[in-house]
Amino acid sequence: MKKTWLIAALAALTLTAATASVNAAVVTGNTAETIKYTNNGQAVSPSSPAVNIDGSLYLPIRALGEATGKYVNWDEFRSSAALTDIPKLTGKYKLDAPDLAEGIKMGVGSSLIHLPGDPDNVFYSTADRGPNGELDVNGTTIRTFPLVNYNPTIYKIELAEGKIKIIDQFPLKVNGINPATGNANITGLPNSKGRDEAPYDAKGEKELAYDPYGLDVEGIAYNPNDDSFWISDEYGPSIVHVKRDGTLIERIVPKGWAAQVDTPLVPAREMLPAVYNKLRQNRGAEAVGITPDGKYMFMAMQSPLRNPNKDTDQSRQLRIIKFDLAALAPVAEFAYIAEDAKQFKGLKQADIVISDLVAVNENVLLIDERDKNAGSDAQLKRIFSIDLSNATNILGKYDDQMAARKTLEQMSIDELKANGIMPPSKRTVLDLVAFEYPYEKVEGLSLVNGDTIVIVNDNDFGIGSNSTENGTELWTFKLPYLLE
């Protein structure tokens, strides 16, 4: 039976992992005694209940988190609170590489992965589609590509003496002749006229040719079962199978995509649901990860689908899809709930995106979620651990407005609950804002030995920057627990 409380000094919760006490303001409400708590992912028992005041949960655990130096996350779908220990910053490394051209920096930070068996200081990374910018031409914003023949590449990098050193590179290529380049190399140019952004030269005067094999590389994963990479591409959106030497093998695309783009040298497997054709341009397949056993692959979209139209740009629901790698078939899809922009100052919901992921195992992913700001303006740069084990599989269920009344992207939080849609639970494992991380695009994320988080930023090739430095920086953090 609920009790009504009038509290002048709200005593702390006593957890198995830590003990502290703090005070809170006077509040009146009902005790909420069925709340579940975890600490570092393990169940814990508080000595005092939380308080429910007019439908809002007031958690003594929040103050306890501040007092004990822990991250605190509240899950309103499960009525659970999670406390997680804060990691320690252990290293900073800056890219040391010559510029690609005048005013164009070298870039490697759109993805990051550590391969099993490699030294702890060796990683693989990519840049995205290459240097690009935007120009206003007669009131229309167009996309420019100052280095038309830029070749997206997988880079092997090493961390040493405070620097990121490129020790090998594997340009992406087809097994044959790409008609867009006249050789085996691919470019970062869009695939299809009318579907993708139109590419222009640096001055915005000439529309460039399209490349059916072109990729906007945003994520990278490794399959130990066949010693190959998979990369996520924003254009398709697609997930591309790549040999270790950079040769493209095949491409997973949405249903209906292959009829629009002719790619005989790289078979297009239409295994993504057709709804993924409704991506917002330049907000496509941002992240990919493969479980250590090579059995499952996960892909996350950067932003909500425009499903049914761009009115859903402000949705909090971002899609994560799970593939059986052996069958190349989707087996599950989850509704990831981005942080609520209303809790931040001056942010729109569309400003909050997913930037990378790591598949720790079949049920646990690390997710890189961030806002569009840099430096002191940044409010959200977090790495979350999410648990899929009791999240709802929504594959094929909320794609069509006519069939489901509302699409996934159209639903409010209350409507998700009413439909029984349980999103993955989230807990913070790293808050980069608290560490004063200076860059906007934290786009590379890796986990080493289960207890070291490594992040790197995409410098956008220094386009628009006046800094003399390259602007790519990698940081390492030690967790006080294992993720496995």
C-alpha positions, -999 to +999 in steps of 0.1 A: +000+000+000+014+034-010+023+058+018+022+096+016+055+112+025+065+147+037+103+148+035+125+175+048+158+156+045+157+129+019+180+101+031+203+085+006+199+050-007+223+024+005+236+002-023+258-029-021+286-011-040+287+022-022+272+041+007+265+078+010+239+102+023+226+135+009+198+159+016+170+171-007+144+198-006+110+193+011+087+172-011+053+155-007+043+124-025+037+086-025+065+061-021+073+041-052+084+008-038+084-013-069+113+005-086+142-017-097+178-005-096+211-017-111+247-007-105+272-014-133+245-036-148+239-057-117+208-056-095+211-037-062+187-030-034+182+005-020+175+010+017+148+036+010+121+039-018+118+066-043+090+091-042+062+095-068+049+131-069+020+138-093+032+112-117+069+122-116+095+100-100+119+118-076+149+096-071+172+100-041+195+079-063+202+110-084+217+129-055+235+097-045+250+095-079+264+130-076+277+123-041+294+090-051+306+100-085+284+077-106+263+082-138+226+078-132+199+068-158+162+065-153+142+041-175+106+052-176+095+021-195+108-003-169+106+018-138+143+012-132+173+033-123+209+025-132+241+037-115+273+033-133+309+041-123+327+068-142+357+058-163+391+074-162+407+093-191+440+075-199+453+089-232+450+116-259+464+112-294+464+136-324+466+127-361+499+136-376+495+136-414+501+160-443+471+178-458+454+163-489+454+197-507+454+233-499+428+240-472+419+203-470+431+182-440+437+145-439+408+127-422+404+092-407+378+094-379+344+085-392+347+050-377+370+029-355+375-008-347+401-029-329+407-064-343+411-094-320+448-104-317+461-069-327+482-049-302+460-027-280+473+004-297+464-006-333+431+001-349+413+004-383+394+035-393+379+053-423+371+088-434+337+094-450+328+103-486+357+127-488+360+165-486+326+181-493+309+214-485+277+234-491+272+265-513+242+287-517+235+291-554+206+314-562+189+305-529+195+267-533+220+248-511+241+225-532+267+199-522+302+204-535+331+179-539+365+197-542+384+165-546+363+147-572+385+116-574+388+111-536+391+074-529+374+062-497+399+041-478+403+018-448+433+030-427+453+010-402+465+033-375+488+031-345+488+051-313+522+061-301+538+091-283+506+111-283+501+107-320+479+088-344+501+073-371+488+058-403+507+026-408+488+011-437+459+018-460+435-001-482+417+019-508+381+007-515+378-008-550+358-031-572+369-063-589+370-048-624+366-014-639+344+012-623+329+033-652+329+064-630+367+063-625+381+042-654+399+020-630+391-002-600+388+026-574+355+039-562+348+075-552+327+092-525+303+106-550+265+098-548+250+068-566+219+078-583+205+111-598+172+121-584+176+099-553+208+112-538+221+148-534+234+162-566+272+165-566+289+197-578+324+209-583+341+231-558+327+263-573+292+249-575+291+256-613+292+221-628+272+190-618+294+160-615+289+125-627+274+099-603+293+068-591+271+037-587+297+022-565+304+054-545+302+052-507+297+076-478+315+054-453+304+060-417+310+028-397+332-003-398+329-038-383+349-070-385+338-106-390+363-130-375+347-160-393+358-149-428+384-122-419+365-095-436+350-060-429+315-047-432+311-009-436+279+012-432+271+036-460+248+067-457+239+068-494+219+035-497+215+033-469+236+002-472+260-022-455+289-032-477+309-064-474+346-057-480+377-079-482+407-070-461+424-055-491+396-031-497+377-050-525+340-046-523+322-080-523+285-073-519+261-047-507+230-050-485+204-024-496+167-017-491+141-035-512+136-016-544+171+000-544+187-023-569+162-013-597+175+023-594+213+017-594+232-007-617+261-023-599+270-056-616+305-057-600+291-056-565+258-076-561+231-056-543+212-078-519+178-063-511+177-075-475+169-042-458+132-034-454+118-011-481+110+015-454+148+023-452+144+040-486+127+068-466+160+080-451+167+117-447+196+125-470+230+125-453+214+109-423+216+072-433+234+041-421+257+056-396+269+027-375+276-010-378+289-037-354+294-075-354+293-097-324+327-112-314+315-147-326+307-133-360+271-145-358+251-113-358+255-078-373+238-046-361+232-014-381+219+019-367+204+048-386+218+082-377+184+099-376+147+090-378+134+078-411+111+103-429+083+079-424+059+089-439+075+123-445+099+149-431+074+157-404+091+129-384+125+146-384+118+155-347+110+119-337+130+104-309+128+069-324+159+057-343+160+023-358+186-005-350+184-036-372+199-070-364+211-094-391+219-131-391+253-128-410+252-164-423+219-158-440+224-121-446+188-117-434+173-093-408+160-111-378+151-082-355+146-045-353+145-022-323+132+013-315+161+031-299+149+062-280+172+092-283+176+115-254+148+141-251+160+174-266+137+193-241+161+186-213+188+206-231+191+243-240+185+253-276+186+218-291+160+205-315+153+168-314+167+164-350+201+177-336+205+145-316+219+115-336+236+081-333+272+082-346+286+047-340+281+014-322+300-016-308+284-051-305+296-063-272+275-094-275+241-105-290+222-085-264+245-056-254+256-027-277+276+004-270+259+034-287+275+067-295+248+095-291+256+131-296+244+166-304+256+189-332+276+213-310+313+215-301+334+227-272+315+246-245+283+246-265+281+208-264+255+193-241+252+157-253+282+135-261+276+101-244+284+065-249+255+043-237+254+006-230+220-007-242+204-040-234+183-056-262+174-088-242+139-076-233+134-050-260+105-055-285+113-068-319+094-045-342+107-059-375+080-052-402+054-040-378+053-002-378+067+006-413+034+015-430+010+042-418-020+026-434-014-008-418-003+003-384-023+036-381+009+053-371+045+045-382+072+040-355+085+075-362+051+091-357+045+077-323+048+096-290+064+080-260+029+073-246+019+057-279+049+034-278+038+023-243+002+019-254+014-004-283+036-024-260+068-013-277+097-017-252+129+001-264+163-011-253+173+000-218+202+026-217+229+034-192+257+059-195+292+045-196+309+077-207+299+113-207+324+132-228+309+166-220+321+162-184+356+156-198+354+187-219+358+169-252+363+197-277+349+183-310+315+180-325+316+147-344+325+119-321+320+093-348+345+064-341+339+041-311+358+009-301+361-014-271+394-030-262+397-059-237+362-052-224+374-024-202+389+003-225+367+026-245+383+044-274+367+073-293+378+095-322+362+124-341+356+131-378+373+163-386+354+168-419+387+172-436+390+207-420+365+222-444+356+256-430+383+254-403+410+281-398+430+259-374+465+250-384+461+216-366+446+186-383+417+185-359+415+147-355+419+135-319+415+101-303+410+096-266+411+064-245+392+057-212+396+029-187+364+014-173+363+002-136+344-029-148+342-053-177+318-052-206+316-087-221 
